[in-house]
Amino acid sequence: MHLQIITTIEQLEVAKRIRQTVFVEEQGVPLADEFDQHDVLDAECVHVLIFYQQQPAGTGRWRTVDGTAKLERICLLPQYRQYGLGRVLIQGLEQQAIEQGLHHFQLHGQSQAAPFYEKLGYRIFSAEFLEDGIPHVWMIREAGK
């Protein structure tokens, strides 16, 4: 397994196809809500792909929001969810942010995934709320904690 920063339109399209499979087709997020102004190649948002046996298995992105690294659009294709790739994906996104001088992380995690994020050191920082019709919680973590 390895993580790759997305640097080409072709790689970004692979990530978008993964997100469409997971969020739109599997979870029912409206297509119009899944993609936004950050789905471009620029310095404002870092997109990544994670590979398992040379196959694109998942994706995520991070951007700076109010001095923190906000992790977003984190997902794995269903057939790759049993290999520990989620942990590698989150740690890779965090490491990239640390290299840019950020040591505080936040994300809107689906409530059903909150225990996974808690194992990685995140703590719930809000009441549950709906995002794209799915229950979420705002979660935060500081590097080294």
N, C-alpha and C positions, 0 to 999 in steps of 0.2 A: 504494500500500500504506500502511496505517496501523495503529497499535496502539491498542487501546481497553481501558481498565480496566473490568472487569465490575462493574456496580453493580446489576443486576436479576436476578431469578430466571430470566427468559427468556433473558438473555445467558448465564447459568451453564448453563442447559440446552443451549444451542448448543455451548458448550465441552465439556460432557459427551458430547454426541453425536459430536463430532469425536474425542474420546478413545476412545469405544467403537469407532468405525470403525477407528482406527489401532491401538490397543493390543489390543482384544479380538478384533475380526474379522480384522484383517490379521496381527497378531503372536501371537495365541493366548493372551493373558493372561486368566486366569479373571475373569469379570465381578465376582465377589465381591472380588477383590484390587485391582481398578482404582480403585474409589471408596472414600473414607475419610472420617474425621471433619473433614478440611479442605475438603471440598467443600460449603462453605456460604459465605454472604456475611457476613464479619466482619472485624475488624481484624487478626486473627491471620495471615491468608493473603490475598495479592493475586493475583487471577486476571485474565488478559488474553486477548483475542482479537486475532488479526492478520487483516487483510482484504486481499484482492487484487481489484481491480476491483469493489469494494463487496460482495464475497462473503466470508463467514467461511472462512478458509483454514487456520487453525491456532490453537493455544492453548498456554498455559503458566501457571505460577504460581510465586510465591516466598513464603517465610516466613522469619522469623528463627529460627535454630537455633544455640545456643551462640555468639551474637554475630556470626554470619555470615549472609549471605543464601543460603538453600538454594533453588536453582532446581529445579523439579519438573514432571512431567507435560508435558514439552515435546514437541509433535508438530505435524506438518503433514499435511494430507490429501495423498494421493499425487499428485493432478493439479496441486498447487501447489509441488512440491519443486524445481523448476528455476528459480525466480525470485529467489533470494537472500533469501527470507523468513526462513529460519532465523537468519541473522546479525542481521537487524533485530529478530526476536523476542528473541533472547538479549540484544542490546544494550539493548533497551527494558526488559526485566526488570531488568537490572543498573542502568540509569539510575534506575529507580524506587527500588531499594534504596539507591543513593547518595544520593538525595534524602531518604531516611530516616536517613542517617548511617552506612550500612554500606558498607565498602570491601573486604570479603573475601567471596568467592563460593565456593560448593561445589555440586556436583551428582553424582548417580549417572548417568553416561552409559552407554548401551549400548556395548559394546566396539566394535561395527562403526561407531559414530558418533564414537569417540574422536578420529580425525584431524580431523574437523570442529571439535570443541571445541578441539583443540590450535591450530588456525589462529586461534582467537579468544583465545589466550593462556592457556588452561587447561593444567594439567599433571596427569598421573596421579599419584595419591597412595595407591594401594593395589594389591594383587594383584587379579586378576580374581575376581569372585564372581557367584553366580547370584541374580537378583532376579526373581521371577515366572517362573522357568524360562529367563530370558534372561541371557547373560553381560554383566556390567556392570563398570565401574571407577569408583572414587571420584575425582573431579577437583576441583581447586581453582584459584583465580585471585585475585590482588589487583588492585584498580583501579589503573590507571596502569602496569600491567606486561603 
